[in-house]
Amino acid sequence: MRYFIELSYNGSAYHGWQNQPKAISVQEVIENALSLLLKETVSIMGAGRTDTGVHAIQMFAHFDTDVEFEVDDLTFKLNSFLPKDIAVHTVFKVKADAHARFNALSRMYLYRITLKKNVFNFDTAYYVKQDLDVDKMKEASKILFQYKDFQCFSKVNTDVKTYYCDIMEAEWFFDNDELHFIIKADRFLRNMVRAIVGTMVQVGLGKLQVEDLHAIINSKNRSEAGFSVPAHALYLTKIEYPNDIKYND
């Protein structure tokens, strides 16, 4: 049978989601716990890859096993075995061909910028000391909807076949003393969100003009876009799937 796991994690201590040869990953920690509890080697497939230091408020992964278990019991035991920075919310049975990565309809990310020095959020939001022209940043975000090819915001030397992404939402808004950016798309390229935010911060600082975004995107050149903002303020917040993905007994 195939099962989905819904989980959250604080990525500060991990070298991203995906297994690394010489570094600890979220995937490895969960696989070790599952293998121990089910008494067999278990591999999991995540809905996507988050980079080193990036967090997930909602992540999904799937695994296969013939071992019988009660889902609530496994959820409880996983949370007992897993460290405090990884939490499993649910485990549920899905159709045999359901895939955590390929069946995802959309993913949403949040980036948090703090505009005031705050001793309680320095490790969860990116502190920008200079004044930002948020209205211009909002204008810049609207330009993203005019394009599909976002190679300029992707890490170079990636193994993707296409740089096309369908952006569904992209918006800046205030939340108390923080400036938040949310972006939703069918898929994301490596480093894409952090590069987009860094480029828009440069627009907000007056180092780039709003209209410069057209030339940057059309260049398909990563060096033309802005810097990558720090990973510690980026959160994968939501992943959507078709309604019929669950297995019905």
C-alpha atoms as a printed R data frame, in Angstrom:
    type eleno elety resid chain resno       x      y       z
1   ATOM     1    CA   MET     A     1   0.000  0.000   0.000
2   ATOM     2    CA   ARG     A     2   1.033  3.592  -0.557
3   ATOM     3    CA   TYR     A     3   0.693  6.222   2.159
4   ATOM     4    CA   PHE     A     4   1.061  9.983   2.320
5   ATOM     5    CA   ILE     A     5   2.599 11.768   5.301
6   ATOM     6    CA   GLU     A     6   1.704 15.389   6.034
7   ATOM     7    CA   LEU     A     7   4.378 17.095   8.114
8   ATOM     8    CA   SER     A     8   6.058 20.346   9.146
9   ATOM     9    CA   TYR     A     9   9.682 21.097   9.892
10  ATOM    10    CA   ASN     A    10  12.006 23.834  11.002
11  ATOM    11    CA   GLY     A    11  14.806 23.603   8.465
12  ATOM    12    CA   SER     A    12  17.479 25.421  10.473
13  ATOM    13    CA   ALA     A    13  19.422 22.277  11.395
14  ATOM    14    CA   TYR     A    14  19.110 20.520   8.027
15  ATOM    15    CA   HIS     A    15  20.803 20.630   4.655
16  ATOM    16    CA   GLY     A    16  17.442 20.786   2.931
17  ATOM    17    CA   TRP     A    17  14.812 18.144   2.374
18  ATOM    18    CA   GLN     A    18  16.638 15.732   0.085
19  ATOM    19    CA   ASN     A    19  19.182 13.143   1.183
20  ATOM    20    CA   GLN     A    20  22.798 14.316   1.023
21  ATOM    21    CA   PRO     A    21  25.924 12.134   1.009
22  ATOM    22    CA   LYS     A    22  27.656 13.854   3.934
23  ATOM    23    CA   ALA     A    23  25.001 16.049   5.514
24  ATOM    24    CA   ILE     A    24  21.826 15.521   7.517
25  ATOM    25    CA   SER     A    25  18.518 16.043   5.689
26  ATOM    26    CA   VAL     A    26  14.867 16.012   6.709
27  ATOM    27    CA   GLN     A    27  14.217 13.081   4.384
28  ATOM    28    CA   GLU     A    28  16.928 10.970   6.016
29  ATOM    29    CA   VAL     A    29  15.636 11.588   9.553
30  ATOM    30    CA   ILE     A    30  12.077 10.590   8.615
31  ATOM    31    CA   GLU     A    31  13.210  7.536   6.658
32  ATOM    32    CA   ASN     A    32  15.253  6.344   9.633
33  ATOM    33    CA   ALA     A    33  12.282  6.725  11.989
34  ATOM    34    CA   LEU     A    34   9.868  4.969   9.621
35  ATOM    35    CA   SER     A    35  12.303  2.124   8.984
36  ATOM    36    CA   LEU     A    36  12.765  1.618  12.709
37  ATOM    37    CA   LEU     A    37   9.040  1.590  13.458
38  ATOM    38    CA   LEU     A    38   7.990 -0.594  10.511
39  ATOM    39    CA   LYS     A    39  11.028 -2.878  10.889
40  ATOM    40    CA   GLU     A    40  11.927 -2.636   7.192
41  ATOM    41    CA   THR     A    41  13.874 -0.236   4.995
42  ATOM    42    CA   VAL     A    42  11.538  2.569   3.969
43  ATOM    43    CA   SER     A    43  12.209  5.217   1.330
44  ATOM    44    CA   ILE     A    44  10.055  8.321   1.036
45  ATOM    45    CA   MET     A    45   9.447 10.722  -1.849
46  ATOM    46    CA   GLY     A    46   8.773 14.347  -0.978
47  ATOM    47    CA   ALA     A    47   6.529 16.792  -2.794
48  ATOM    48    CA   GLY     A    48   9.577 18.882  -3.574
49  ATOM    49    CA   ARG     A    49  13.022 19.901  -2.440
50  ATOM    50    CA   THR     A    50  13.615 22.700   0.011
51  ATOM    51    CA   ASP     A    51  17.118 24.147   0.248
52  ATOM    52    CA   THR     A    52  19.347 24.238   3.306
53  ATOM    53    CA   GLY     A    53  17.710 26.234   6.100
54  ATOM    54    CA   VAL     A    54  14.294 26.552   4.438
55  ATOM    55    CA   HIS     A    55  11.246 25.617   6.526
56  ATOM    56    CA   ALA     A    56   7.981 23.852   5.713
57  ATOM    57    CA   ILE     A    57   4.670 24.591   7.378
58  ATOM    58    CA   GLN     A    58   3.111 21.949   5.134
59  ATOM    59    CA   MET     A    59   5.038 19.235   3.315
60  ATOM    60    CA   PHE     A    60   3.863 15.909   1.943
61  ATOM    61    CA   ALA     A    61   5.774 12.724   1.192
62  ATOM    62    CA   HIS     A    62   4.764  9.212   0.169
63  ATOM    63    CA   PHE     A    63   6.076  5.757   1.023
64  ATOM    64    CA   ASP     A    64   5.178  2.152   0.216
65  ATOM    65    CA   THR     A    65   4.873 -0.728   2.672
66  ATOM    66    CA   ASP     A    66   3.071 -4.041   3.123
67  ATOM    67    CA   VAL     A    67   3.319 -3.748   6.900
68  ATOM    68    CA   GLU     A    68  -0.073 -3.271   8.522
69  ATOM    69    CA   PHE     A    69  -0.470 -0.478  11.072
70  ATOM    70    CA   GLU     A    70  -2.978  1.933  12.557
71  ATOM    71    CA   VAL     A    71  -2.363  5.369  11.067
72  ATOM    72    CA   ASP     A    72  -3.033  7.221  14.337
73  ATOM    73    CA   ASP     A    73  -0.677  4.898  16.178
74  ATOM    74    CA   LEU     A    74   2.077  5.393  13.597
75  ATOM    75    CA   THR     A    75   1.601  9.157  13.695
76  ATOM    76    CA   PHE     A    76   1.944  9.168  17.474
77  ATOM    77    CA   LYS     A    77   5.027  6.953  17.413
78  ATOM    78    CA   LEU     A    78   6.697  8.963  14.647
79  ATOM    79    CA   ASN     A    79   6.319 12.152  16.640
80  ATOM    80    CA   SER     A    80   7.813 10.382  19.646
81  ATOM    81    CA   PHE     A    81  10.839  9.239  17.647
82  ATOM    82    CA   LEU     A    82  11.381 12.373  15.548
83  ATOM    83    CA   PRO     A    83  13.304 15.395  16.873
84  ATOM    84    CA   LYS     A    84  11.484 18.492  18.076
85  ATOM    85    CA   ASP     A    85  11.982 20.328  14.764
86  ATOM    86    CA   ILE     A    86   9.986 17.789  12.696
87  ATOM    87    CA   ALA     A    87   6.284 17.126  13.315
88  ATOM    88    CA   VAL     A    88   4.018 14.628  11.561
89  ATOM    89    CA   HIS     A    89   0.372 15.747  11.349
90  ATOM    90    CA   THR     A    90  -1.301 12.887   9.496
91  ATOM    91    CA   VAL     A    91  -0.605  9.604   7.735
92  ATOM    92    CA   PHE     A    92  -3.215  8.453   5.243
93  ATOM    93    CA   LYS     A    93  -3.662  5.769   2.607
94  ATOM    94    CA   VAL     A    94  -3.661  6.890  -1.046
95  ATOM    95    CA   LYS     A    95  -4.174  5.257  -4.423
96  ATOM    96    CA   ALA     A    96  -1.367  3.008  -5.654
97  ATOM    97    CA   ASP     A    97  -0.260  5.477  -8.346
98  ATOM    98    CA   ALA     A    98  -0.513  8.618  -6.198
99  ATOM    99    CA   HIS     A    99   2.734 10.574  -6.205
100 ATOM   100    CA   ALA     A   100   3.634 13.279  -3.690
101 ATOM   101    CA   ARG     A   101   5.688 15.224  -6.220
102 ATOM   102    CA   PHE     A   102   4.067 14.654  -9.606
103 ATOM   103    CA   ASN     A   103   0.435 14.831  -8.490
104 ATOM   104    CA   ALA     A   104   0.828 18.154  -6.683
105 ATOM   105    CA   LEU     A   105  -1.297 20.807  -8.382
106 ATOM   106    CA   SER     A   106   0.336 23.802  -6.738
107 ATOM   107    CA   ARG     A   107   2.780 24.896  -4.077
108 ATOM   108    CA   MET     A   108   2.813 28.114  -2.079
109 ATOM   109    CA   TYR     A   109   5.734 29.835  -0.369
110 ATOM   110    CA   LEU     A   110   5.937 32.664   2.150
111 ATOM   111    CA   TYR     A   111   8.923 34.967   2.611
112 ATOM   112    CA   ARG     A   112   9.121 37.105   5.755
113 ATOM   113    CA   ILE     A   113  10.970 40.430   5.902
114 ATOM   114    CA   THR     A   114  11.185 42.302   9.192
115 ATOM   115    CA   LEU     A   115  11.468 46.075   8.980
116 ATOM   116    CA   LYS     A   116  12.444 46.640  12.618
117 ATOM   117    CA   LYS     A   117  15.207 45.052  14.649
118 ATOM   118    CA   ASN     A   118  13.545 42.403  16.773
119 ATOM   119    CA   VAL     A   119  15.339 39.985  19.093
120 ATOM   120    CA   PHE     A   120  12.514 37.453  18.742
121 ATOM   121    CA   ASN     A   121  12.397 37.013  14.961
122 ATOM   122    CA   PHE     A   122  15.979 37.489  13.751
123 ATOM   123    CA   ASP     A   123  16.201 33.757  13.010
124 ATOM   124    CA   THR     A   124  12.760 33.471  11.384
125 ATOM   125    CA   ALA     A   125  12.614 36.624   9.211
126 ATOM   126    CA   TYR     A   126  15.074 38.638   7.097
127 ATOM   127    CA   TYR     A   127  15.901 42.024   8.613
128 ATOM   128    CA   VAL     A   128  16.145 44.851   6.057
129 ATOM   129    CA   LYS     A   129  17.455 48.036   7.673
130 ATOM   130    CA   GLN     A   130  16.841 50.400   4.758
131 ATOM   131    CA   ASP     A   131  13.465 51.837   3.802
132 ATOM   132    CA   LEU     A   132  11.667 49.897   1.079
133 ATOM   133    CA   ASP     A   133   9.286 51.312  -1.517
134 ATOM   134    CA   VAL     A   134   6.653 48.619  -1.080
135 ATOM   135    CA   ASP     A   135   4.347 50.099  -3.730
136 ATOM   136    CA   LYS     A   136   7.035 49.549  -6.355
137 ATOM   137    CA   MET     A   137   7.613 46.031  -5.091
138 ATOM   138    CA   LYS     A   138   3.889 45.348  -5.488
139 ATOM   139    CA   GLU     A   139   4.061 46.661  -9.064
140 ATOM   140    CA   ALA     A   140   7.024 44.414  -9.780
141 ATOM   141    CA   SER     A   141   5.197 41.337  -8.509
142 ATOM   142    CA   LYS     A   142   2.430 41.872 -11.073
143 ATOM   143    CA   ILE     A   143   4.941 41.586 -13.919
144 ATOM   144    CA   LEU     A   144   5.570 37.938 -12.984
145 ATOM   145    CA   PHE     A   145   2.109 37.006 -14.296
146 ATOM   146    CA   GLN     A   146   3.140 38.070 -17.805
147 ATOM   147    CA   TYR     A   147   5.790 35.341 -18.113
148 ATOM   148    CA   LYS     A   148   6.234 31.567 -17.953
149 ATOM   149    CA   ASP     A   149   9.992 31.106 -18.421
150 ATOM   150    CA   PHE     A   150  11.849 31.968 -15.205
151 ATOM   151    CA   GLN     A   151  15.335 30.712 -16.001
152 ATOM   152    CA   CYS     A   152  16.758 34.034 -14.773
153 ATOM   153    CA   PHE     A   153  15.685 33.131 -11.227
154 ATOM   154    CA   SER     A   154  16.975 29.547 -11.298
155 ATOM   155    CA   LYS     A   155  20.228 28.154 -10.001
156 ATOM   156    CA   VAL     A   156  22.551 27.302 -12.871
157 ATOM   157    CA   ASN     A   157  23.463 23.692 -13.709
158 ATOM   158    CA   THR     A   158  20.157 22.224 -12.553
159 ATOM   159    CA   ASP     A   159  18.751 19.021 -14.030
160 ATOM   160    CA   VAL     A   160  15.374 20.437 -15.103
161 ATOM   161    CA   LYS     A   161  14.084 19.995 -18.647
162 ATOM   162    CA   THR     A   162  12.104 23.228 -18.669
163 ATOM   163    CA   TYR     A   163  12.159 26.540 -16.810
164 ATOM   164    CA   TYR     A   164   8.442 27.100 -17.322
165 ATOM   165    CA   CYS     A   165   6.301 27.789 -14.248
166 ATOM   166    CA   ASP     A   166   2.678 28.878 -14.032
167 ATOM   167    CA   ILE     A   167   2.498 31.548 -11.334
168 ATOM   168    CA   MET     A   168  -0.992 31.753  -9.839
169 ATOM   169    CA   GLU     A   169  -0.444 34.216  -6.989
170 ATOM   170    CA   ALA     A   170   2.275 36.721  -6.109
171 ATOM   171    CA   GLU     A   171   1.581 39.390  -3.522
172 ATOM   172    CA   TRP     A   172   3.286 41.656  -0.968
173 ATOM   173    CA   PHE     A   173   1.435 42.634   2.214
174 ATOM   174    CA   PHE     A   174   2.119 43.832   5.751
175 ATOM   175    CA   ASP     A   175   1.704 41.718   8.859
176 ATOM   176    CA   ASN     A   176   2.409 44.036  11.835
177 ATOM   177    CA   ASP     A   177   6.103 45.013  11.546
178 ATOM   178    CA   GLU     A   178   6.823 42.386   8.913
179 ATOM   179    CA   LEU     A   179   6.524 42.590   5.144
180 ATOM   180    CA   HIS     A   180   5.401 39.267   3.680
181 ATOM   181    CA   PHE     A   181   5.572 37.924   0.146
182 ATOM   182    CA   ILE     A   182   3.466 34.947  -0.908
183 ATOM   183    CA   ILE     A   183   3.837 33.185  -4.228
184 ATOM   184    CA   LYS     A   184   1.897 30.217  -5.595
185 ATOM   185    CA   ALA     A   185   2.743 28.224  -8.717
186 ATOM   186    CA   ASP     A   186   2.405 24.774 -10.216
187 ATOM   187    CA   ARG     A   187   6.157 24.261  -9.712
188 ATOM   188    CA   PHE     A   188   9.257 26.159  -8.641
189 ATOM   189    CA   LEU     A   189  12.859 26.122  -9.820
190 ATOM   190    CA   ARG     A   190  15.775 25.767  -7.422
191 ATOM   191    CA   ASN     A   191  16.397 29.053  -5.592
192 ATOM   192    CA   MET     A   192  13.565 30.698  -7.563
193 ATOM   193    CA   VAL     A   193  11.618 32.270  -4.705
194 ATOM   194    CA   ARG     A   194  14.710 33.649  -2.951
195 ATOM   195    CA   ALA     A   195  15.968 35.125  -6.236
196 ATOM   196    CA   ILE     A   196  12.585 36.725  -6.989
197 ATOM   197    CA   VAL     A   197  12.413 38.251  -3.508
198 ATOM   198    CA   GLY     A   198  16.003 39.504  -3.735
199 ATOM   199    CA   THR     A   199  15.269 41.142  -7.075
200 ATOM   200    CA   MET     A   200  12.169 42.832  -5.698
201 ATOM   201    CA   VAL     A   201  14.052 44.035  -2.631
202 ATOM   202    CA   GLN     A   202  16.440 45.772  -5.022
203 ATOM   203    CA   VAL     A   203  13.414 47.377  -6.672
204 ATOM   204    CA   GLY     A   204  12.241 48.504  -3.239
205 ATOM   205    CA   LEU     A   205  15.682 49.964  -2.498
206 ATOM   206    CA   GLY     A   206  15.709 51.863  -5.799
207 ATOM   207    CA   LYS     A   207  18.623 49.863  -7.196
208 ATOM   208    CA   LEU     A   208  16.377 48.471  -9.930
209 ATOM   209    CA   GLN     A   209  13.368 49.994 -11.644
210 ATOM   210    CA   VAL     A   210  10.071 48.136 -11.883
211 ATOM   211    CA   GLU     A   211  10.328 47.954 -15.673
212 ATOM   212    CA   ASP     A   212  13.796 46.375 -15.409
213 ATOM   213    CA   LEU     A   213  12.050 43.111 -14.546
214 ATOM   214    CA   HIS     A   214  11.059 42.625 -18.193
215 ATOM   215    CA   ALA     A   215  14.673 42.705 -19.375
216 ATOM   216    CA   ILE     A   216  15.823 40.531 -16.467
217 ATOM   217    CA   ILE     A   217  13.257 37.801 -17.173
218 ATOM   218    CA   ASN     A   218  13.830 37.928 -20.938
219 ATOM   219    CA   SER     A   219  17.598 37.624 -20.432
220 ATOM   220    CA   LYS     A   220  17.194 34.084 -18.988
221 ATOM   221    CA   ASN     A   221  20.440 34.866 -17.173
222 ATOM   222    CA   ARG     A   222  20.722 34.359 -13.403
223 ATOM   223    CA   SER     A   223  23.426 37.027 -13.123
224 ATOM   224    CA   GLU     A   224  20.991 39.662 -14.396
225 ATOM   225    CA   ALA     A   225  18.559 39.091 -11.506
226 ATOM   226    CA   GLY     A   226  19.007 40.214  -7.922
227 ATOM   227    CA   PHE     A   227  20.709 38.501  -5.006
228 ATOM   228    CA   SER     A   228  19.246 35.500  -3.195
229 ATOM   229    CA   VAL     A   229  17.744 36.487   0.132
230 ATOM   230    CA   PRO     A   230  18.626 34.302   3.156
231 ATOM   231    CA   ALA     A   231  16.976 30.897   3.460
232 ATOM   232    CA   HIS     A   232  15.945 31.184   7.111
233 ATOM   233    CA   ALA     A   233  12.957 33.432   6.262
234 ATOM   234    CA   LEU     A   234  11.466 31.181   3.566
235 ATOM   235    CA   TYR     A   235   8.549 28.813   4.280
236 ATOM   236    CA   LEU     A   236   6.791 26.246   2.134
237 ATOM   237    CA   THR     A   237   3.245 26.847   3.355
238 ATOM   238    CA   LYS     A   238   0.786 24.847   1.257
239 ATOM   239    CA   ILE     A   239   0.639 22.040  -1.307
240 ATOM   240    CA   GLU     A   240  -2.566 21.188  -3.141
241 ATOM   241    CA   TYR     A   241  -3.578 17.811  -4.612
242 ATOM   242    CA   PRO     A   242  -6.573 16.465  -6.548
243 ATOM   243    CA   ASN     A   243  -9.514 15.548  -4.308
244 ATOM   244    CA   ASP     A   244  -9.543 11.934  -5.500
245 ATOM   245    CA   ILE     A   245  -5.982 11.059  -4.488
246 ATOM   246    CA   LYS     A   246  -7.002  9.242  -1.284
247 ATOM   247    CA   TYR     A   247  -7.685  5.526  -1.222
248 ATOM   248    CA   ASN     A   248 -11.281  4.584  -0.492
249 ATOM   249    CA   ASP     A   249 -11.775  1.238   1.244
